[in-house]
Amino acid sequence: MRKSIHSESEMVKAVKELESGVSAEVVAREYGISKATLYQWKSKYSGMDVIQDGKTLTVGYGIDRQRVVQTLVDGNTRCTKRYFTLLYETVTEIHAFGATRRTSAMKTDND
Protein backbone atom coordinates (compact mmCIF):
# COMPACT_ATOMS: atom_id res chain seq x y z
CA MET A 1 0.00 0.00 0.00
CA ARG A 2 1.31 3.39 -0.97
CA LYS A 3 2.09 5.80 1.85
CA SER A 4 -0.06 8.91 1.81
CA ILE A 5 1.55 12.32 1.58
CA HIS A 6 -1.24 13.72 3.76
CA SER A 7 -1.56 12.89 7.44
CA GLU A 8 -4.84 11.68 8.91
CA SER A 9 -5.26 14.97 10.72
CA GLU A 10 -4.98 16.84 7.39
CA MET A 11 -7.56 14.51 5.87
CA VAL A 12 -9.97 15.14 8.75
CA LYS A 13 -9.44 18.90 8.46
CA ALA A 14 -10.20 18.76 4.73
CA VAL A 15 -13.39 16.81 5.40
CA LYS A 16 -14.39 19.31 8.10
CA GLU A 17 -13.94 22.16 5.61
CA LEU A 18 -16.08 20.30 3.08
CA GLU A 19 -18.78 19.66 5.69
CA SER A 20 -18.74 23.32 6.76
CA GLY A 21 -19.92 24.38 3.32
CA VAL A 22 -16.73 25.12 1.37
CA SER A 23 -17.05 23.75 -2.16
CA ALA A 24 -15.31 20.49 -2.99
CA GLU A 25 -13.34 22.12 -5.80
CA VAL A 26 -11.84 24.73 -3.46
CA VAL A 27 -10.92 22.20 -0.76
CA ALA A 28 -9.46 19.76 -3.31
CA ARG A 29 -7.37 22.52 -4.90
CA GLU A 30 -6.14 23.71 -1.49
CA TYR A 31 -4.90 20.23 -0.54
CA GLY A 32 -3.69 19.31 -4.03
CA ILE A 33 -6.03 16.33 -4.45
CA SER A 34 -8.87 15.36 -6.75
CA LYS A 35 -12.52 15.71 -5.80
CA ALA A 36 -12.82 11.90 -5.92
CA THR A 37 -10.06 11.58 -3.31
CA LEU A 38 -11.77 14.19 -1.16
CA TYR A 39 -15.03 12.25 -1.26
CA GLN A 40 -13.17 9.04 -0.37
CA TRP A 41 -11.73 10.83 2.64
CA LYS A 42 -15.21 12.03 3.51
CA SER A 43 -16.60 8.49 3.49
CA LYS A 44 -13.77 7.36 5.76
CA TYR A 45 -13.29 10.32 8.12
CA SER A 46 -16.72 11.96 8.30
CA GLY A 47 -17.67 12.69 11.90
CA MET A 48 -14.14 12.33 13.26
CA ASP A 49 -12.24 14.96 15.19
CA VAL A 50 -8.57 15.76 15.61
CA ILE A 51 -7.80 15.38 19.31
CA GLN A 52 -4.66 16.96 20.71
CA ASP A 53 -3.10 15.12 23.67
CA GLY A 54 -0.11 17.13 24.73
CA LYS A 55 2.13 17.17 21.66
CA THR A 56 0.47 14.40 19.63
CA LEU A 57 -2.52 14.70 17.34
CA THR A 58 -4.81 11.72 17.10
CA VAL A 59 -7.83 11.16 14.94
CA GLY A 60 -10.90 9.82 16.68
CA TYR A 61 -14.59 10.26 17.12
CA GLY A 62 -14.23 12.84 19.85
CA ILE A 63 -14.22 12.64 23.59
CA ASP A 64 -18.01 12.60 23.90
CA ARG A 65 -18.41 9.52 21.71
CA GLN A 66 -15.53 7.79 23.49
CA ARG A 67 -17.17 8.58 26.83
CA VAL A 68 -20.47 7.08 25.65
CA VAL A 69 -18.74 3.92 24.46
CA GLN A 70 -16.86 3.61 27.76
CA THR A 71 -20.11 4.06 29.69
CA LEU A 72 -21.73 1.29 27.66
CA VAL A 73 -18.77 -1.01 28.21
CA ASP A 74 -18.86 -0.33 31.95
CA GLY A 75 -22.60 -1.01 32.07
CA ASN A 76 -22.15 -4.23 30.14
CA THR A 77 -19.41 -5.33 32.54
CA ARG A 78 -21.63 -4.63 35.56
CA CYS A 79 -24.53 -6.58 34.05
CA THR A 80 -22.28 -9.51 33.17
CA LYS A 81 -20.84 -9.63 36.70
CA ARG A 82 -24.34 -9.47 38.19
CA TYR A 83 -25.60 -12.25 35.92
CA PHE A 84 -22.75 -14.59 36.81
CA THR A 85 -23.10 -13.78 40.52
CA LEU A 86 -26.79 -14.74 40.40
CA LEU A 87 -25.97 -17.85 38.38
CA TYR A 88 -23.32 -18.86 40.94
CA GLU A 89 -25.74 -18.31 43.83
CA THR A 90 -28.42 -20.38 42.11
CA VAL A 91 -26.05 -23.26 41.37
CA THR A 92 -24.72 -23.10 44.93
CA GLU A 93 -28.26 -23.31 46.35
CA ILE A 94 -29.09 -26.27 44.12
CA HIS A 95 -26.00 -28.12 45.28
CA ALA A 96 -26.54 -27.17 48.93
CA PHE A 97 -30.16 -28.31 49.14
CA GLY A 98 -29.94 -30.99 46.49
CA ALA A 99 -32.39 -31.57 43.74
CA THR A 100 -34.95 -33.39 45.88
CA ARG A 101 -37.98 -32.55 43.81
CA ARG A 102 -38.26 -33.54 40.20
CA THR A 103 -40.48 -31.48 37.95
CA SER A 104 -42.92 -33.12 35.61
CA ALA A 105 -40.68 -32.28 32.69
CA MET A 106 -37.86 -34.26 34.28
CA LYS A 107 -39.97 -37.39 34.96
CA THR A 108 -39.77 -40.25 32.54
CA ASP A 109 -42.45 -42.75 31.52
CA ASN A 110 -40.90 -45.39 33.81
CA ASP A 111 -41.59 -43.38 36.98
C-alpha positions as a Markdown table, in Angstrom:
| # | Residue | x | y | z |
|---|---|---|---|---|
| 1 | Met | 0.0 | 0.0 | 0.0 |
| 2 | Arg | 1.3 | 3.4 | -1.0 |
| 3 | Lys | 2.1 | 5.8 | 1.9 |
| 4 | Ser | -0.1 | 8.9 | 1.8 |
| 5 | Ile | 1.6 | 12.3 | 1.6 |
| 6 | His | -1.2 | 13.7 | 3.8 |
| 7 | Ser | -1.6 | 12.9 | 7.4 |
| 8 | Glu | -4.8 | 11.7 | 8.9 |
| 9 | Ser | -5.3 | 15.0 | 10.7 |
| 10 | Glu | -5.0 | 16.8 | 7.4 |
| 11 | Met | -7.6 | 14.5 | 5.9 |
| 12 | Val | -10.0 | 15.1 | 8.8 |
| 13 | Lys | -9.4 | 18.9 | 8.5 |
| 14 | Ala | -10.2 | 18.8 | 4.7 |
| 15 | Val | -13.4 | 16.8 | 5.4 |
| 16 | Lys | -14.4 | 19.3 | 8.1 |
| 17 | Glu | -13.9 | 22.2 | 5.6 |
| 18 | Leu | -16.1 | 20.3 | 3.1 |
| 19 | Glu | -18.8 | 19.7 | 5.7 |
| 20 | Ser | -18.7 | 23.3 | 6.8 |
| 21 | Gly | -19.9 | 24.4 | 3.3 |
| 22 | Val | -16.7 | 25.1 | 1.4 |
| 23 | Ser | -17.0 | 23.7 | -2.2 |
| 24 | Ala | -15.3 | 20.5 | -3.0 |
| 25 | Glu | -13.3 | 22.1 | -5.8 |
| 26 | Val | -11.8 | 24.7 | -3.5 |
| 27 | Val | -10.9 | 22.2 | -0.8 |
| 28 | Ala | -9.5 | 19.8 | -3.3 |
| 29 | Arg | -7.4 | 22.5 | -4.9 |
| 30 | Glu | -6.1 | 23.7 | -1.5 |
| 31 | Tyr | -4.9 | 20.2 | -0.5 |
| 32 | Gly | -3.7 | 19.3 | -4.0 |
| 33 | Ile | -6.0 | 16.3 | -4.4 |
| 34 | Ser | -8.9 | 15.4 | -6.8 |
| 35 | Lys | -12.5 | 15.7 | -5.8 |
| 36 | Ala | -12.8 | 11.9 | -5.9 |
| 37 | Thr | -10.1 | 11.6 | -3.3 |
| 38 | Leu | -11.8 | 14.2 | -1.2 |
| 39 | Tyr | -15.0 | 12.3 | -1.3 |
| 40 | Gln | -13.2 | 9.0 | -0.4 |
| 41 | Trp | -11.7 | 10.8 | 2.6 |
| 42 | Lys | -15.2 | 12.0 | 3.5 |
| 43 | Ser | -16.6 | 8.5 | 3.5 |
| 44 | Lys | -13.8 | 7.4 | 5.8 |
| 45 | Tyr | -13.3 | 10.3 | 8.1 |
| 46 | Ser | -16.7 | 12.0 | 8.3 |
| 47 | Gly | -17.7 | 12.7 | 11.9 |
| 48 | Met | -14.1 | 12.3 | 13.3 |
| 49 | Asp | -12.2 | 15.0 | 15.2 |
| 50 | Val | -8.6 | 15.8 | 15.6 |
| 51 | Ile | -7.8 | 15.4 | 19.3 |
| 52 | Gln | -4.7 | 17.0 | 20.7 |
| 53 | Asp | -3.1 | 15.1 | 23.7 |
| 54 | Gly | -0.1 | 17.1 | 24.7 |
| 55 | Lys | 2.1 | 17.2 | 21.7 |
| 56 | Thr | 0.5 | 14.4 | 19.6 |
| 57 | Leu | -2.5 | 14.7 | 17.3 |
| 58 | Thr | -4.8 | 11.7 | 17.1 |
| 59 | Val | -7.8 | 11.2 | 14.9 |
| 60 | Gly | -10.9 | 9.8 | 16.7 |
| 61 | Tyr | -14.6 | 10.3 | 17.1 |
| 62 | Gly | -14.2 | 12.8 | 19.8 |
| 63 | Ile | -14.2 | 12.6 | 23.6 |
| 64 | Asp | -18.0 | 12.6 | 23.9 |
| 65 | Arg | -18.4 | 9.5 | 21.7 |
| 66 | Gln | -15.5 | 7.8 | 23.5 |
| 67 | Arg | -17.2 | 8.6 | 26.8 |
| 68 | Val | -20.5 | 7.1 | 25.6 |
| 69 | Val | -18.7 | 3.9 | 24.5 |
| 70 | Gln | -16.9 | 3.6 | 27.8 |
| 71 | Thr | -20.1 | 4.1 | 29.7 |
| 72 | Leu | -21.7 | 1.3 | 27.7 |
| 73 | Val | -18.8 | -1.0 | 28.2 |
| 74 | Asp | -18.9 | -0.3 | 32.0 |
| 75 | Gly | -22.6 | -1.0 | 32.1 |
| 76 | Asn | -22.1 | -4.2 | 30.1 |
| 77 | Thr | -19.4 | -5.3 | 32.5 |
| 78 | Arg | -21.6 | -4.6 | 35.6 |
| 79 | Cys | -24.5 | -6.6 | 34.1 |
| 80 | Thr | -22.3 | -9.5 | 33.2 |
| 81 | Lys | -20.8 | -9.6 | 36.7 |
| 82 | Arg | -24.3 | -9.5 | 38.2 |
| 83 | Tyr | -25.6 | -12.3 | 35.9 |
| 84 | Phe | -22.7 | -14.6 | 36.8 |
| 85 | Thr | -23.1 | -13.8 | 40.5 |
| 86 | Leu | -26.8 | -14.7 | 40.4 |
| 87 | Leu | -26.0 | -17.8 | 38.4 |
| 88 | Tyr | -23.3 | -18.9 | 40.9 |
| 89 | Glu | -25.7 | -18.3 | 43.8 |
| 90 | Thr | -28.4 | -20.4 | 42.1 |
| 91 | Val | -26.1 | -23.3 | 41.4 |
| 92 | Thr | -24.7 | -23.1 | 44.9 |
| 93 | Glu | -28.3 | -23.3 | 46.3 |
| 94 | Ile | -29.1 | -26.3 | 44.1 |
| 95 | His | -26.0 | -28.1 | 45.3 |
| 96 | Ala | -26.5 | -27.2 | 48.9 |
| 97 | Phe | -30.2 | -28.3 | 49.1 |
| 98 | Gly | -29.9 | -31.0 | 46.5 |
| 99 | Ala | -32.4 | -31.6 | 43.7 |
| 100 | Thr | -35.0 | -33.4 | 45.9 |
| 101 | Arg | -38.0 | -32.5 | 43.8 |
| 102 | Arg | -38.3 | -33.5 | 40.2 |
| 103 | Thr | -40.5 | -31.5 | 38.0 |
| 104 | Ser | -42.9 | -33.1 | 35.6 |
| 105 | Ala | -40.7 | -32.3 | 32.7 |
| 106 | Met | -37.9 | -34.3 | 34.3 |
| 107 | Lys | -40.0 | -37.4 | 35.0 |
| 108 | Thr | -39.8 | -40.3 | 32.5 |
| 109 | Asp | -42.5 | -42.8 | 31.5 |
| 110 | Asn | -40.9 | -45.4 | 33.8 |
| 111 | Asp | -41.6 | -43.4 | 37.0 |
